[in-house]
Amino acid sequence: TLLQISLLLTSAPPCLDLKHGVSGYEVVTKVLLGDLAAGEATGDIVANCPAGKKVLGGGVIQGGTFVFASKSYPSPTTAGPNQYTGWTVNLTNVGTVDLETQFTTVYAICADVTP
């Protein structure tokens, strides 16, 4: 809705020039189920925006007792400075068992940004 978009715009990263317009608001998710071995194993999960869209924000829901999100940040690309097109979360399994039944979800809030 318009209210949701305007709230997002007030908290958009300063690297995005939003004065010309935003459209095509979309929330993209990436779910990790298991795949993180026990004993301090770490890994990144990335929720990527569809081609041509920029990331306005993002976050994570940790799905287990032994999952720790140490970093949560916009994913840079090789296209140049301030070209963020996804959201990355770095996870660590601090438990003593593999995370076969625990899940983590990463969210990327994406939109078309008109220059």
Buried (B, 14 or more C-beta within 10 A) or exposed (E): EEEEBEEBBEEBBEEBEBEEEBEEBEEBEBEBEEBBBEEEBBBEBBBBBEEEBBBBBBBBBBBBEBBBBEEBEBBBEEEEEBBBBBBBBBBBBBBEEBBEEBBBBBBBBBBBBEE
